Amino acid sequence: QVQLVESGGGLVQAGGSLRLSCAASGRTFSTYNVGWFRQAPGKEREFVAVITWNGGTTAITDSVKGRFTISRDNAKSTLYLQMNSLKSEDTAVYYCAAEGSPFRVLRTTPSRYDYWGQGTQVTVSS
């Protein structure tokens, strides 16, 4: 089992920045892929950014490329999402997720991720 706890969300003006954190516990964090997904009201949950177990490969959705950066600190069992130049369309609940098996090929589909945090709200005012 893996427990994931997100933090860092909040209300920010358009053009501002936030850094989300996801603290993991319960398993060896450094062996599995993790990522960030988001869900806006009335929309399906969507991929934002994912990163391999060793941090060597990342994937970021086109709408946030150049503005968001995903990273991880395996020594701290923590995942991060640095969000800059925020836009109103970034408003959503952001979820941290982890795959259930170690050393997998990186994937962006939410259904491939087995463990989820409770989510943190990000609201960008225009």
Salt bridges, closest charged atoms under 4 A:
GLU46 OE2 - ARG38 NE 2.66
ASP62 OD1 - LYS65 NZ 3.17
ASP90 OD1 - ARG38 NH1 3.02
ASP90 OD2 - ARG67 NH1 2.76
GLU99 OE1 - ARG107 NH2 2.69
